[in-house]
Amino acid sequence: MSGRSETEIVRVTDFATVARTWREIEAQAGPLPLFRRWTWVGCLAEERFDDPWLVTAAEGGRLCGAALFNRRRGTLWLGESGDPVRDSPFVEHNGPILAAGAGAAVVEALFAAAWRVPGVVRLRLSGVTEALGLKAGGVTGETLVRPLYWVDLAAVRRADDALAHVSANTRAQLRRAWRAFEGESVRLERLSGETGLDELIAAHQAWWRARGQPGAFASPFMRRFHHALLARGEATGEVRLRLLRAPDGRPAAWLHLLCSGGHVAAYQSAIALDEDLRRLKPGLVAHLLAIGEAAAEGAATYDFLAGEARYKRSLSTHSGSLLWTERVRPWSLAHLLARARRGFRAILTARLGRPARAVDAG
């Protein structure tokens, strides 16, 4: 695509219209992670977005891009509400949806239009690439960087071995665990429906509460969101639940996978509390089996999503990062405050030797 993009800003009053627009662009798009498909974006949208705005771009009368925002206290949130409870379904690989061939100019036009929403002084972009953040306009405010790890499944297929890329130490651990789960006979079991999801959630919550943490599904809204997402995406294969059983039949590990466009995201997981099962490393075995399953299906990427964890480093072939960032108007009060915070962190780092937790403001 080339030429000048014509943009439109609309305060959303009817999500059915937004769904049609989004699906129209989806039909023209290339492979997309589930986080950018309407299956995710539209899930409980009427509840999640209380002041929604849709920005669209067209070239030659043809829709080529769209971004859904929620306005909250002078901030436009891309694909989020701005409320921590309603944003508990953590979004990653976030961004506008683009038709195939739509380039950086379309993205920049969408964000330029977003800045024209009345009363907006900043944009908040969660789980985006650095390149996308820079196309959003404004200057950088607070920004957190989280590591991202993934497996190149083409490399797994070329090697015909899901362990070919891992270190010798990891390979030895996995082979011991593999033998403990009876090697070639072990399989991931498919869970289905609300009962399967409830089982995974209960196991996940039990694991984290035993460690004094609330767990990802502590919020009732989080649980409702994922039940609704399962209803939207289970039949299409976009949402998949998997269970690994121990040789004696006991449930040992669970995986919650989001699958779209060759991208398989390991969204959540759980491990049995039984100490004898944990020693068998069921989480590693479950991921190894899921990697093999995804590779056999022809998927491109098995993504562990953002966040630091030893098992992610051990099993991945590649790493990168995603940003949770705000963009503010140059020399606005928000920009000046961000610069002041940057200065304070620099002083704290110089005096106490503590590393800054955020990227410097522009």
N, C-alpha and C positions, 0 to 999 in steps of 0.2 A: 504494500500500500504506500501511496505517496500523496502529497498534497496537503492542504490546510484542513485541520480537523475543526468541525463545527460542534461546539459543546452545548449541552443543555443542563440546567440545574433544576431539579424538581423536589419540592418537599413531599415526601411519600404519604399518601392517604389510602392507598390500595396496594397491598403486597401482591395481589394476584397479577396486577399490571407489571410490577417489578419482576415477578417470576417469569412472565412471558418474555420480557426484555432480556433477562439474564439467560434464559434457555435459548433464545435466538442467537445470542453471541456464543454460547457454549457450543452450539451446532457448527459454528464456523471456526472454533478454536482448535488448537492442537492438544496434545496430552496435558491434562491439568491435575495437580494434586487435589484431593477431595476438599481441602480447605477453601478452594476457590469455586467449587461447583455449588449449584443451588441446593443440592442435597444437604450441604453443611450451612451455607450462607443463609438459606431460607428456613432453617430448622428453628421453630419457635420464634420466628422473626417478629411477630406481632408483640410478643412479650419482651424480647431482648432490646428492641429499638423503640424508644419512646418519643424521639424527635428525629426521625430518619430522613436523610436526603440522598437522592440518587443523582449521580452525575454521569452523563452519557456523552460519547463522542461518535461522530459520523463523518464519513468521507464519501462524497458523491452520492449522498442520500442513503448510504448503507451504514448501519450500526457497526462500529468496530471496537468499541470499548465501553466499559461501565465500572463504576465504583460505588459501593454503598457505604454511607457514613451515618453516624449518629451524633447529633450536636448535644453537648452537655457542658454547661457553664463556660461558654466561649471556646470550647475545644471540639473539633471534629475528630471522631474516632473511626478509623478505617476498619470496617467489618466487626466492630465491637460497640458496646453500649457506653462504656465509661464507668459502669457500675461493677465493682469487683465480683458481686454475687452472680450477676447475669453474664459476666465474662469468665466465669470459672471453667467453662469449656475452652481450654487454652488453644488459641489459634496460632498456627505456624505456617510458613510458606504463604503468607498473606500478601494480598495485592489486588489491583484491579483485574477484571477479566478482559482478555483481549482476543479479537479474532486473529486467526493465523495471518501473519504478514504485517500486523500492526506493530509499529516500532516505538522507539523512545519518544518520538514527537507526540504520539497519541497519549502515552503515559503522562508526559509533561502537560499536555493540554487538559487532561482530566484533573490533575492536581491544581493547575492554574485556575480552573473553574471552581474547584472546591474552596479555594481561598476567598471566593466571592460570596459564599454563603453568609448571610447577615450575622454580625456579632462574633465572627470567628477570629481568634487571635493566635491559635495554634492548631496543629494537626498532630494526632497521636497515631503512630504506626507500630503495631505489635507483630513480631515474628516476620520481619521483612529482610531482604538482602540489603547490603550496604548500597548497592547500585540503585535500588528502588528508592531508598531513603534520600539519596542525593537528588533524585528527579522530582522530589515532592515540593521543592521550592522552600522559601524561608531560610533560616539558619538553624543549626543544630542546637537543641536544648539538652535536657537530660537524656542520656542514651546508655542503655545496658547492652552488653555484648554477651551472648551465650554461645558456647561451642556446639557444633553440629557434626554428627558422625553418621556415615552411611556406607552401604556395601554396593559396589558396582557388580550387578548380577551378570553382566556380560562376561566379566572376568571369571566369575564362578562357573559359568557355562563353558568357557574356553578351557578351563582347567579340569572340568568335570569333577570338581572336588570343592565342597563348601569350606574346607579347611586349608586350601592351598595358600591362601594369603595371610594366614595368622602366624604369630610367632611360634617358635618351637615349644616354648613353655605353655602357651595357650592350647596348642595342638595336643600336647600330652595330657593336659587337664581334660580337654573335651573327649579325647579318646577313652580315658578312664571312665568319664561320666557316661559316654556312649555305651561302653560295655556294661556298666551298671544298669542301664535301661534296656539291656538285651539287644543292643546293636541294631542289626538290620530289621528286626521285627518291630521296633518302636515306631509309632505313628502319632501324629497330632489328631485328636478327636475333634470333630466339629460340634460346637455348641450352637443352639439356635433359640430364637425367641426370647421373650422376657425372662423366662426361667433361667436360661443360660447366662444372660447378662446379669441377673441378680446374683447368680452363683459367683461370677467373676468379681462383681462389686463387693460382695461379702468377704471373699478371700483377700482382695486388695485392702479393704478397710481393716480387717483383722491384722494383717501384716504390719501396717503402718501404726495402728493404735498400740500394738505391742511394743512399739519403739517410741511411744509418746508423741506421735505425730497425728494430725487429723485425717490424713489420707485425701486423695484427689476427689473422692465422691462424698465428702462430708456434707456438702451443700445439697439440700433437697432439689434445688434447681438443676444442679449438675446431673443428678440421677435422672430427673425428668427429661433433660435435654438428650441424654444418651439413649433413653428408651425411645424418644421420638426419632432420633437419628437412626436407630436400629430399624424402626418401622419404615423409614424412608429408604434405607440403603441395604438392608439384608438381602432382599430378593434380587437386587442387581449385583450383589457381590461386592458392593462398596464398603460394607461393614461386615467384618468377619470375626467370629469368636472361636478361639482354639483352646483345647485342653490337652495337657500331657499327663498321662497316668503312670504311676510307678508300676513295676512288674507285678506287684501284689494287688493292683487295681485301685489303689488310693489316688485321688487327685493330687498332683504334685505342682503343676504350674499352669497358669492361664495367660493367654495373649488376647488383646483387643486391637485388631488391625484395621486400618483405613486404607482402601485400595482404589486407585483411580489412575487411568492413563499410564500404566506401567510403574506407578509410584506406590510402594507398599510402606505404610508408616506404622511403626510399632507404637501405637498411641498410649496404651496402658498395659500393665501386666500385674501378676500376683504370683506369690510362691506360698506353698503350704507352710504352716507354722511348725509342723513336726520336724524335730531336729534331725532325725535319721534321714528324712527325705531331703532336707536342705543340704546335707553333706554330699548328696549325689549331684548337686549343681543342676537342678531341674530347669532353672531359668535359662542357663546357657544352652542346654539341650533343646529346650522349646524354641529358642531363637534360631538355633542351627537348623532345626527341622523346618521352621517357617522360611528361612532363607532358601533352603533347598526347594521348598514348595513353590516359592515365588520365582526362583530361577527356572524351574521346570515349566512354569506357565508362560515364560517369555517376558516377565516384568524387567524393567530397567534398573530399578533402585529399591533396596531395602533400607529404610530410613529409621534410625533410632531416635530422631527428633532432637530438639535442643536440650542441653543440660549435660553436665559433666558426670561420667560414671565409668568405672574401670572396665566393666563388661563391654561398654560401647567402644572404647578405645581398642579393646582386645579383638573384637569381632569385625570392626569396620575396615574398609579399604581406603576411605577418603575422609577428610574432615574439612570443616569450614566454620562459618558462624552466621547467626541471625541476630538482628538488632530489635530492641524494644526502645523506640526513639520518639522524641517529640521534635517538631519543626515549628519555629516561632517566627513572627514577623520581625524583620531587622529593626533593631533599636526600639522595639516595643518594651513595655514594662517586663513582659515575660522574658525577653532576651536579656535585659539588664540584670534581672534576678538570676538567670542562668549563668551569666558571666560572673556575678558575685559568688555564686556557689562554686564555680570553677576555681576562682581565686582562693576561696576558703579551703577547698580540698588541696590545692597546691601547697598552701601554708601548712596544713595538717600533715601532708606527706613529708614536707621538708623537715618539720620539727620532730615528728614521731616515727617517721619511716614507714608509715602505713600506705599501701598502694591505693590510688583512687579507684572507686568502684564504677565510675562512669566515664564515658568519652567526653573530652572537653567540649564546651559550648563554642559555637563559632563566633 
